[in-house]
Amino acid sequence: MFKFAKPTDLPDWKEERPDFNSDEVTSFIFNPHRSQSIENQRKRLPIFENRDQFLYLLETHQFLILIGETGSGKSTQVPQYLLESGWGCDGKTVVVTQPRRVAVLSLASRVADEMGTSLGQTVGYSIRFDEQISIKTRLKFVTDGVLLREMLTDPLLKKYCVIMVDEVHERSLNTDILLSLLKKIAKKRPELRLIISSATLDAEELKNYFTWKNKSTIDENGSTEVQQYKKGTAAIMNVIGRCYPVDIFYVQDPVPDYVKASVDTVIKISIHEPPGDVLVFLTGHEEVETTVRLLKEYANTIAESS
């Protein structure tokens, strides 16, 4: 009999939840090559081929918009590339923000494992009510809200040399405020590097936002002074993220009930395709509950008839 996980069976990872327990984290990073060495696993990721290009663009531009599909390795590899190329030296730290605390925990754990260190040493994290960092930490994963709160005591974020804002396409209020403030900080700190990472995003619009424009000012004598900013302050880099062939099939006609259509599709796959797993994306809690109920009814019918 099939077994389906319901949303109510999983913990609520909202930032405001006061009773969060890090021991209850159930997230994982799917890794079909876990039998190989860490070095080989890293080289198999699509972003590995773009490592040198990434480091060059970061060296020559203050802002880098990184567009990478899910599975490209940008969230786990880019922070390591930064440390390997010396960005975390001289007492400075690389910080990576995530919109959700569960992502902070899973990424920090994975990166620490790949680097052969324990959490709280070279790699650490900081979320609400919990953190593992030390004076040795050179790579820190945080939520957007945590970095915003750090600005209250360190407005220019002077302890960071590179700030990577990941999963920008999710567009939370904290993320939008953070990007606006980081742009202002970057004007005061030309040595600071800002990486905006996303799976799907209007890169050109974001590039225009982070590209400095020439600014005219009038001094006390009435003369006009034009402040020249460095050209090409923002760059775009695209990374293909699929490590395996992907076939896309479209329905020929619109469906009146997409939940029922999703259930029918899952059933057809289970009947006609080899054994495996099926992942269905739905729009909300109610749709997930309905889909689970319909699939359970189908599974019970199969069990009773056999």
TORFI-790546 format. One record per residue (C-alpha): residue in three letters; chain; x, y, z. Coordinates in nm, 3 decimals. Layout:
BEGIN
PT rest kette      c1      c2      c3
PT  ALA     A       X       Y       Z
...
//
This chain:
BEGIN
PT rest kette      c1      c2      c3
PT  MET     A   0.000   0.000   0.000
PT  PHE     A   0.121   0.351  -0.084
PT  LYS     A   0.211   0.591   0.196
PT  PHE     A   0.192   0.964   0.145
PT  ALA     A   0.323   1.236   0.373
PT  LYS     A   0.068   1.501   0.463
PT  PRO     A   0.158   1.866   0.528
PT  THR     A   0.016   1.831   0.877
PT  ASP     A   0.270   1.556   0.948
PT  LEU     A   0.562   1.796   0.896
PT  PRO     A   0.686   2.072   1.131
PT  ASP     A   0.606   2.437   1.063
PT  TRP     A   0.929   2.618   0.976
PT  LYS     A   0.797   2.972   1.011
PT  GLU     A   1.057   3.223   1.125
PT  GLU     A   0.842   3.332   1.418
PT  ARG     A   0.792   2.986   1.566
PT  PRO     A   0.930   3.008   1.923
PT  ASP     A   0.954   2.634   1.995
PT  PHE     A   1.190   2.554   1.711
PT  ASN     A   1.413   2.255   1.778
PT  SER     A   1.710   2.208   1.546
PT  ASP     A   1.709   1.837   1.625
PT  GLU     A   1.378   1.802   1.442
PT  VAL     A   1.514   1.908   1.103
PT  THR     A   1.390   1.661   0.843
PT  SER     A   1.526   1.827   0.528
PT  PHE     A   1.786   1.658   0.314
PT  ILE     A   1.982   1.728  -0.003
PT  PHE     A   1.922   1.464  -0.267
PT  ASN     A   2.255   1.321  -0.377
PT  PRO     A   2.250   1.033  -0.627
PT  HIS     A   2.635   1.025  -0.631
PT  ARG     A   2.691   0.987  -0.255
PT  SER     A   2.894   0.669  -0.310
PT  GLN     A   3.166   0.877  -0.480
PT  SER     A   3.428   1.090  -0.309
PT  ILE     A   3.337   1.445  -0.209
PT  GLU     A   3.579   1.584  -0.467
PT  ASN     A   3.420   1.385  -0.751
PT  GLN     A   3.072   1.482  -0.636
PT  ARG     A   3.163   1.849  -0.650
PT  LYS     A   3.316   1.817  -0.997
PT  ARG     A   2.999   1.657  -1.131
PT  LEU     A   2.791   1.965  -1.051
PT  PRO     A   2.719   2.194  -1.350
PT  ILE     A   2.858   2.504  -1.181
PT  PHE     A   3.206   2.348  -1.157
PT  GLU     A   3.271   2.425  -1.525
PT  ASN     A   3.194   2.792  -1.455
PT  ARG     A   3.415   2.825  -1.148
PT  ASP     A   3.689   3.036  -1.309
PT  GLN     A   3.439   3.257  -1.491
PT  PHE     A   3.251   3.316  -1.167
PT  LEU     A   3.564   3.417  -0.975
PT  TYR     A   3.674   3.649  -1.258
PT  LEU     A   3.338   3.827  -1.271
PT  LEU     A   3.336   3.865  -0.894
PT  GLU     A   3.686   4.014  -0.901
PT  THR     A   3.597   4.268  -1.171
PT  HIS     A   3.242   4.358  -1.066
PT  GLN     A   3.096   4.469  -0.735
PT  PHE     A   2.760   4.304  -0.805
PT  LEU     A   2.708   3.961  -0.960
PT  ILE     A   2.364   3.829  -1.053
PT  LEU     A   2.391   3.450  -1.060
PT  ILE     A   2.109   3.264  -1.234
PT  GLY     A   2.129   2.889  -1.183
PT  GLU     A   1.866   2.622  -1.218
PT  THR     A   1.783   2.398  -0.927
PT  GLY     A   2.053   2.133  -0.900
PT  SER     A   2.333   2.346  -1.045
PT  GLY     A   2.519   2.350  -0.714
PT  LYS     A   2.523   2.727  -0.671
PT  SER     A   2.407   2.726  -0.309
PT  THR     A   2.668   2.475  -0.186
PT  GLN     A   2.962   2.537  -0.420
PT  VAL     A   2.977   2.915  -0.461
PT  PRO     A   3.048   2.972  -0.088
PT  GLN     A   3.330   2.717  -0.105
PT  TYR     A   3.475   2.878  -0.419
PT  LEU     A   3.487   3.207  -0.230
PT  LEU     A   3.685   3.059   0.058
PT  GLU     A   3.916   2.866  -0.174
PT  SER     A   4.002   3.185  -0.364
PT  GLY     A   4.086   3.378  -0.047
PT  TRP     A   3.778   3.593   0.007
PT  GLY     A   3.741   3.482   0.369
PT  CYS     A   4.088   3.594   0.478
PT  ASP     A   4.216   3.890   0.683
PT  GLY     A   3.955   3.844   0.951
PT  LYS     A   3.665   3.889   0.708
PT  THR     A   3.372   3.651   0.669
PT  VAL     A   3.158   3.535   0.377
PT  VAL     A   2.787   3.536   0.461
PT  VAL     A   2.509   3.357   0.270
PT  THR     A   2.144   3.439   0.333
PT  GLN     A   1.847   3.209   0.286
PT  PRO     A   1.476   3.295   0.317
PT  ARG     A   1.406   2.995   0.543
PT  ARG     A   1.583   2.864   0.851
PT  VAL     A   1.555   2.500   0.743
PT  ALA     A   1.756   2.588   0.429
PT  VAL     A   2.020   2.756   0.647
PT  LEU     A   2.060   2.442   0.857
PT  SER     A   2.071   2.194   0.570
PT  LEU     A   2.313   2.399   0.358
PT  ALA     A   2.546   2.474   0.647
PT  SER     A   2.555   2.106   0.738
PT  ARG     A   2.622   1.996   0.380
PT  VAL     A   2.896   2.253   0.315
PT  ALA     A   3.067   2.172   0.645
PT  ASP     A   3.058   1.804   0.552
PT  GLU     A   3.211   1.872   0.209
PT  MET     A   3.485   2.084   0.365
PT  GLY     A   3.562   1.821   0.627
PT  THR     A   3.487   2.043   0.925
PT  SER     A   3.227   2.054   1.198
PT  LEU     A   2.962   2.321   1.233
PT  GLY     A   3.079   2.616   1.436
PT  GLN     A   3.436   2.602   1.307
PT  THR     A   3.515   2.728   0.955
PT  VAL     A   3.148   2.694   0.862
PT  GLY     A   2.871   2.816   1.089
PT  TYR     A   2.513   2.933   1.090
PT  SER     A   2.292   3.179   1.271
PT  ILE     A   1.913   3.165   1.291
PT  ARG     A   1.663   3.297   1.540
PT  PHE     A   1.720   3.140   1.884
PT  ASP     A   2.008   2.922   1.758
PT  GLU     A   2.357   2.964   1.619
PT  GLN     A   2.686   2.780   1.585
PT  ILE     A   2.968   3.021   1.513
PT  SER     A   3.310   3.098   1.660
PT  ILE     A   3.607   3.326   1.600
PT  LYS     A   3.726   3.065   1.346
PT  THR     A   3.412   3.093   1.134
PT  ARG     A   3.483   3.225   0.784
PT  LEU     A   3.162   3.113   0.613
PT  LYS     A   2.828   3.183   0.777
PT  PHE     A   2.476   3.089   0.667
PT  VAL     A   2.195   3.308   0.801
PT  THR     A   1.833   3.396   0.730
PT  ASP     A   1.748   3.729   0.570
PT  GLY     A   1.598   3.845   0.898
PT  VAL     A   1.913   3.770   1.096
PT  LEU     A   2.130   3.978   0.861
PT  LEU     A   1.883   4.265   0.884
PT  ARG     A   1.906   4.254   1.263
PT  GLU     A   2.287   4.257   1.242
PT  MET     A   2.262   4.592   1.062
PT  LEU     A   2.124   4.746   1.382
PT  THR     A   2.464   4.707   1.550
PT  ASP     A   2.684   4.707   1.237
PT  PRO     A   2.511   4.926   0.974
PT  LEU     A   2.784   4.878   0.712
PT  LEU     A   2.834   4.506   0.784
PT  LYS     A   3.208   4.567   0.801
PT  LYS     A   3.294   4.213   0.909
PT  TYR     A   3.175   4.071   0.576
PT  CYS     A   3.375   4.081   0.253
PT  VAL     A   3.119   3.897   0.037
PT  ILE     A   2.742   3.881   0.088
PT  MET     A   2.545   3.624  -0.108
PT  VAL     A   2.166   3.662  -0.111
PT  ASP     A   2.027   3.329  -0.226
PT  GLU     A   1.679   3.233  -0.351
PT  VAL     A   1.593   3.594  -0.434
PT  HIS     A   1.306   3.485  -0.659
PT  GLU     A   1.098   3.401  -0.352
PT  ARG     A   1.062   3.778  -0.292
PT  SER     A   0.992   3.798   0.078
PT  LEU     A   0.962   4.135   0.250
PT  ASN     A   1.292   4.076   0.431
PT  THR     A   1.467   3.999   0.102
PT  ASP     A   1.344   4.314  -0.071
PT  ILE     A   1.443   4.534   0.223
PT  LEU     A   1.780   4.359   0.245
PT  LEU     A   1.864   4.420  -0.122
PT  SER     A   1.775   4.787  -0.093
PT  LEU     A   1.995   4.836   0.213
PT  LEU     A   2.283   4.635   0.065
PT  LYS     A   2.288   4.863  -0.238
PT  LYS     A   2.333   5.162  -0.007
PT  ILE     A   2.603   4.982   0.190
PT  ALA     A   2.789   4.897  -0.131
PT  LYS     A   2.817   5.268  -0.214
PT  LYS     A   2.998   5.322   0.115
PT  ARG     A   3.210   5.007   0.075
PT  PRO     A   3.343   4.971  -0.281
PT  GLU     A   3.549   4.669  -0.177
PT  LEU     A   3.235   4.476  -0.077
PT  ARG     A   3.106   4.211  -0.320
PT  LEU     A   2.738   4.126  -0.345
PT  ILE     A   2.608   3.807  -0.512
PT  ILE     A   2.237   3.784  -0.592
PT  SER     A   2.148   3.423  -0.662
PT  SER     A   1.824   3.284  -0.798
PT  ALA     A   1.673   3.001  -1.001
PT  THR     A   1.431   3.222  -1.194
PT  LEU     A   1.467   3.598  -1.203
PT  ASP     A   1.458   3.899  -1.435
PT  ALA     A   1.834   3.936  -1.442
PT  GLU     A   1.845   4.245  -1.666
PT  GLU     A   1.610   4.440  -1.443
PT  LEU     A   1.815   4.350  -1.138
PT  LYS     A   2.137   4.441  -1.319
PT  ASN     A   2.001   4.785  -1.403
PT  TYR     A   1.905   4.833  -1.040
PT  PHE     A   2.256   4.757  -0.916
PT  THR     A   2.446   4.945  -1.189
PT  TRP     A   2.574   5.279  -1.065
PT  LYS     A   2.464   5.581  -1.264
PT  ASN     A   2.661   5.904  -1.304
PT  LYS     A   2.544   6.154  -1.044
PT  SER     A   2.558   6.533  -1.079
PT  THR     A   2.600   6.753  -0.771
PT  ILE     A   2.617   7.131  -0.731
PT  ASP     A   2.871   7.266  -0.483
PT  GLU     A   2.855   7.589  -0.279
PT  ASN     A   3.004   7.792  -0.566
PT  GLY     A   2.730   7.681  -0.803
PT  SER     A   2.954   7.465  -1.019
PT  THR     A   2.836   7.122  -1.128
PT  GLU     A   3.042   6.817  -1.043
PT  VAL     A   2.971   6.482  -1.207
PT  GLN     A   3.059   6.181  -0.994
PT  GLN     A   3.180   5.904  -1.225
PT  TYR     A   3.104   5.548  -1.123
PT  LYS     A   3.293   5.249  -1.252
PT  LYS     A   3.137   5.102  -1.565
PT  GLY     A   3.016   4.746  -1.550
PT  THR     A   2.957   4.740  -1.176
PT  ALA     A   2.699   4.461  -1.221
PT  ALA     A   2.735   4.139  -1.422
PT  ILE     A   2.507   3.848  -1.506
PT  MET     A   2.611   3.483  -1.507
PT  ASN     A   2.388   3.195  -1.613
PT  VAL     A   2.450   2.834  -1.508
PT  ILE     A   2.271   2.536  -1.660
PT  GLY     A   2.155   2.316  -1.376
PT  ARG     A   2.043   1.982  -1.516
PT  CYS     A   2.277   1.689  -1.465
PT  TYR     A   2.042   1.451  -1.645
PT  PRO     A   1.806   1.462  -1.947
PT  VAL     A   1.466   1.619  -1.879
PT  ASP     A   1.162   1.562  -2.099
PT  ILE     A   0.874   1.809  -2.077
PT  PHE     A   0.520   1.702  -2.166
PT  TYR     A   0.230   1.943  -2.196
PT  VAL     A  -0.143   1.873  -2.179
PT  GLN     A  -0.306   1.931  -2.515
PT  ASP     A  -0.619   2.095  -2.374
PT  PRO     A  -0.690   2.297  -2.057
PT  VAL     A  -0.815   2.087  -1.766
PT  PRO     A  -1.115   2.200  -1.559
PT  ASP     A  -0.979   2.042  -1.238
PT  TYR     A  -0.600   2.036  -1.219
PT  VAL     A  -0.601   1.851  -0.885
PT  LYS     A  -0.793   1.560  -1.034
PT  ALA     A  -0.574   1.578  -1.345
PT  SER     A  -0.264   1.554  -1.122
PT  VAL     A  -0.405   1.249  -0.946
PT  ASP     A  -0.491   1.082  -1.277
PT  THR     A  -0.139   1.152  -1.406
PT  VAL     A   0.023   0.999  -1.097
PT  ILE     A  -0.194   0.688  -1.132
PT  LYS     A  -0.104   0.650  -1.500
PT  ILE     A   0.266   0.684  -1.418
PT  SER     A   0.243   0.421  -1.145
PT  ILE     A   0.069   0.180  -1.384
PT  HIS     A   0.271   0.227  -1.702
PT  GLU     A   0.617   0.331  -1.578
PT  PRO     A   0.885   0.136  -1.384
PT  PRO     A   0.883   0.162  -1.002
PT  GLY     A   1.001   0.497  -0.870
PT  ASP     A   0.898   0.818  -0.698
PT  VAL     A   0.667   1.093  -0.820
PT  LEU     A   0.686   1.455  -0.704
PT  VAL     A   0.377   1.672  -0.757
PT  PHE     A   0.383   2.050  -0.714
PT  LEU     A   0.052   2.203  -0.608
PT  THR     A  -0.059   2.555  -0.525
PT  GLY     A  -0.164   2.525  -0.163
PT  HIS     A  -0.238   2.328   0.151
PT  GLU     A  -0.596   2.243   0.055
PT  GLU     A  -0.494   2.110  -0.287
PT  VAL     A  -0.226   1.891  -0.127
PT  GLU     A  -0.476   1.751   0.123
PT  THR     A  -0.725   1.672  -0.153
PT  THR     A  -0.460   1.503  -0.368
PT  VAL     A  -0.337   1.290  -0.076
PT  ARG     A  -0.694   1.184   0.005
PT  LEU     A  -0.771   1.085  -0.355
PT  LEU     A  -0.447   0.888  -0.388
PT  LYS     A  -0.512   0.710  -0.059
PT  GLU     A  -0.859   0.614  -0.181
PT  TYR     A  -0.705   0.475  -0.498
PT  ALA     A  -0.441   0.283  -0.299
PT  ASN     A  -0.710   0.134  -0.072
PT  THR     A  -0.914   0.029  -0.374
PT  ILE     A  -0.613  -0.149  -0.524
PT  ALA     A  -0.539  -0.320  -0.191
PT  GLU     A  -0.898  -0.443  -0.152
PT  SER     A  -0.918  -0.581  -0.505
PT  SER     A  -0.589  -0.770  -0.480
//
